[in-house]
Amino acid sequence: MDKKIESLFIILQNRKQSDHKTSYLSGLYNKDLIKTLNKIKEEINELIVTIKKFKDNKYKEKYLRYEIIKETADVWLHSLICISFLDICNTEIVEELYKRLNISGLKEKTNRVNN
C-alpha cells in the first residue's frame, strides 16, 4: 500500500505545477488552504452520513458499503492534498502511524495531551 500512496503523492506534487484551468488538483493548490480544508470537512460529513445509513440498514446494503469506500477515498485524497500543500511528506504521516502500532492508543493519546 505504501507504494500506491507514494505514487499518488508524487502525482499530487506534480499537479502543483499543472494548469489550474484543466486540473482539479492544481485548482485546489492555486487557491488558499481554506478551500482544501473546507473540502475535507465536506467529505468527512458525507462519509459520516453514509456510515450512519449503512448502520441503519444493518450493514447489508452493498451500494452503501461501496459509497463508504468512495467517501473515504475522497477524505484521504483531500487530506493528502492538504499535507502536500503544506510541504509535509506522506512518509512522515506513515512513520507516525507505524510508531503508534507499538503503543497503546490510550497511552499515545495521554502523551499527546501532555506535550
N, C-alpha and C positions, 0 to 999 in steps of 0.2 A: 504494500500500500504506500509506503514512503516514496517509492519511485514514481507512482502516479501523482502523488501530491507534489513532488518535486517538479515533475513535468508541467503540471498545472501552474505552479508558482512561476516557473520560467516564462510560460505564456503570459501570465499576468504582468510580469516585469516588462516583457516586450511590448505589451499593449499600451504601456505608459507613453510610448513614442508614436503610437498609431494615430491616424486621423480620427479625431473625436466625432466627426460627422458620419463616419462609416463603422465605428466600433463602439458598442455599448460600454465596454470596459474602459476604453480610452475616454469616453464621455464622462464616466464617473471620476476618473483621475483628473480630468480637466476642471471639474467642479470642486468646491471645497469639501472637506472631510464630512461635514454635516450631512450632505446628500447621501453618502455611503452609510453613515450611522443611522439615518432615518430608514434607509432601505433594509438594514439589518433588523431594526425594530419591527418594520412591516413584515418581514419574512418570519421572524420569531412569532409574531402574533398569528400569522397564517398557520404556522406549524402547531401552535397550541390549540387553535380551533379544530384543526384536522385530527389531532391526537384525541381530543375530547369526543369528537364524533365517532372515531374508531372505538373508543372505550364504550360509549353509549350503545354502539351496535354490537357489543360483546366480542369485539376483536375479530369479527367474522367477515367484514366487507373487504374483499381483496383490493378493490379500487382505492379504498381509503388507506390501506397499507401502502400502496404504491404512491399515493399522494403524500404520505408522511416521508417517504424516501425522497420524493422530488422537493418537498419543502425544506427538508434537512439539507439537501444539496444546495439549495438557494442560500440558506443560513451560512453554511460552510464557505460557499463561494464569496459571498459578500464580506464575511469575516476575513478571508484571505486577501480580498481586495483592500480592506481596511489596514491590515498589518503591512501589506505591500506599500500602500500609500505612505505609511509611517516609516518605511525602510526597515521594518522588522522582518527577519528571515523566517520562513516557515520552520526551518530546522530548530530555531530557538524555542518554538512552541512545542515541537515534538520532543525535544530534550526535556522540557518542563513536564510534559505528560509522562515520560519514562521515569523521571525522578519520583513522581507521585505513585508509581506502581509499587515501590518498595517501602511505602509508608502508609499507615492508617489514614483514611480520609479525615477522620476526626482529629487526629494529631496534626495533619497538614493544615487543616482549617484553623486550629488553635495557633499554630506557628504563624500563619498569615495575619491573624488579628493582633498578635504581639509585635509584629515587625513594623 
